């Protein structure tokens, strides 16, 4: 069964790995990446939830097109997954609806600000890197 929360955590780890690898090489071989979940393959696209009011990270420009750093990250993930940045569908999410959108299977991936909390950690809404940063901050 497809679990959006697990896909989110796995996607964030893939994103971090991809960004790190592109610093050392121009292209990542698809054989080096984890397999795409069957449910996403069957959809033929990735539905990405982003905030639409946080420039320069994520916003809609004057024409209504999605723009910003996190939108570019979503397009890059989809490029690696499907070989085309056109296989992404962006949806605006808010602080109130982003987790329900993910749990309700309306988006496959969230690339939006989401603070670390014990409840979200339990529900696997964060990557190990995010959780590690919080632990280090608490230790200081």
C-alpha positions as CSV (number, residue, x, y, z in Angstrom):
1,X,0.0,0.0,0.0
2,X,1.3,3.5,-0.9
3,X,2.0,5.6,2.2
4,X,2.4,9.3,1.4
5,X,4.3,10.0,4.6
6,X,6.9,7.4,3.8
7,X,7.1,8.7,0.2
8,X,7.7,12.2,1.6
9,X,10.6,11.0,3.8
10,X,12.1,8.9,1.1
11,X,11.7,11.8,-1.5
12,X,13.5,14.2,0.8
13,X,16.4,11.8,1.3
14,X,16.5,11.3,-2.5
15,X,16.5,15.1,-3.0
16,X,19.4,15.6,-0.6
17,X,21.3,12.8,-2.3
18,X,20.6,14.3,-5.7
19,X,21.6,17.8,-4.8
20,X,24.9,16.5,-3.2
21,X,25.6,14.3,-6.2
22,X,25.1,17.1,-8.7
23,X,27.8,19.1,-7.0
24,X,30.2,16.4,-8.1
25,X,28.8,15.3,-11.4
26,X,26.5,16.7,-14.1
27,X,24.1,13.8,-14.3
28,X,23.0,11.0,-11.9
29,X,22.4,7.6,-13.5
30,X,18.9,6.3,-12.9
31,X,20.3,3.0,-11.8
32,X,21.8,4.8,-8.8
33,X,18.5,6.1,-7.6
34,X,15.9,4.2,-5.4
35,X,13.0,2.8,-7.4
36,X,9.9,4.9,-8.0
37,X,6.8,3.7,-6.1
38,X,4.5,1.7,-8.4
39,X,1.5,4.1,-7.6
40,X,3.5,7.1,-8.8
41,X,4.7,5.2,-11.9
42,X,1.0,4.3,-12.7
43,X,0.0,8.0,-12.3
44,X,2.7,9.1,-14.8
45,X,3.2,12.2,-12.8
46,X,4.1,13.5,-9.3
47,X,1.6,15.8,-7.5
48,X,3.7,18.2,-5.4
49,X,2.2,20.5,-2.7
50,X,4.0,23.8,-2.3
51,X,3.2,27.0,-0.5
52,X,2.3,29.8,-2.9
53,X,3.1,32.8,-0.8
54,X,6.7,32.4,0.3
55,X,9.0,34.1,-2.3
56,X,11.8,33.3,-3.2
57,X,11.2,29.7,-2.0
58,X,7.7,29.0,-3.5
59,X,5.2,31.4,-5.0
60,X,3.0,32.0,-8.1
61,X,4.3,34.7,-10.4
62,X,2.2,37.4,-12.1
63,X,0.9,34.9,-14.7
64,X,0.0,32.3,-12.1
65,X,2.9,30.0,-12.9
66,X,4.6,28.3,-10.0
67,X,8.1,29.6,-9.3
68,X,10.8,29.6,-6.7
69,X,13.6,27.5,-5.3
70,X,11.3,24.7,-3.9
71,X,9.4,24.6,-7.2
72,X,12.7,24.0,-9.0
73,X,13.5,21.2,-6.5
74,X,10.1,19.6,-7.3
75,X,10.8,19.8,-11.0
76,X,14.3,18.3,-10.5
77,X,12.9,15.3,-8.5
78,X,10.4,14.7,-11.3
79,X,13.1,15.0,-13.9
80,X,15.0,12.2,-12.2
81,X,11.9,10.1,-11.7
82,X,10.4,10.4,-15.2
83,X,13.0,11.9,-17.4
84,X,10.9,15.1,-17.9
85,X,10.2,18.1,-15.7
86,X,6.7,18.3,-17.3
87,X,5.5,15.3,-15.3
88,X,4.8,17.4,-12.2
89,X,1.5,18.9,-11.1
90,X,1.9,21.6,-8.4
91,X,-0.8,22.4,-5.9
92,X,-0.9,25.3,-3.5
93,X,-1.0,24.2,0.2
94,X,-1.3,26.2,3.3
95,X,-0.1,25.7,6.9
96,X,-3.6,24.3,7.7
97,X,-4.1,22.0,4.8
98,X,-0.7,20.7,3.8
99,X,-0.7,17.6,6.0
100,X,-4.3,16.7,5.3
101,X,-3.6,17.1,1.6
102,X,-0.7,14.6,1.9
103,X,-2.6,12.1,4.1
104,X,-5.7,12.5,1.9
105,X,-3.6,11.4,-1.1
106,X,-4.2,14.7,-2.9
107,X,-0.5,15.3,-3.2
108,X,2.3,12.8,-3.4
109,X,5.1,15.0,-2.0
110,X,5.3,18.2,0.1
111,X,8.0,20.7,-0.5
112,X,6.9,23.3,2.0
113,X,7.9,24.6,5.3
114,X,7.1,22.2,8.0
115,X,8.5,22.5,11.5
116,X,9.9,19.5,13.3
117,X,7.8,18.3,16.1
118,X,7.6,15.0,18.1
119,X,4.2,14.2,16.5
120,X,5.4,14.8,13.0
121,X,8.6,12.8,13.7
122,X,6.4,9.9,14.8
123,X,4.3,10.2,11.7
124,X,7.5,10.3,9.6
125,X,7.0,13.7,8.1
126,X,10.7,14.6,8.2
127,X,13.9,13.2,6.8
128,X,16.6,11.9,9.1
129,X,18.6,15.0,8.3
130,X,15.9,17.3,9.6
131,X,15.5,15.2,12.7
132,X,19.3,15.2,13.2
133,X,19.5,18.9,13.0
134,X,16.8,19.3,15.7
135,X,18.7,16.9,18.0
136,X,21.9,18.8,17.5
137,X,20.1,22.1,18.2
138,X,18.6,20.7,21.4
139,X,22.0,19.5,22.6
140,X,23.6,23.0,22.3
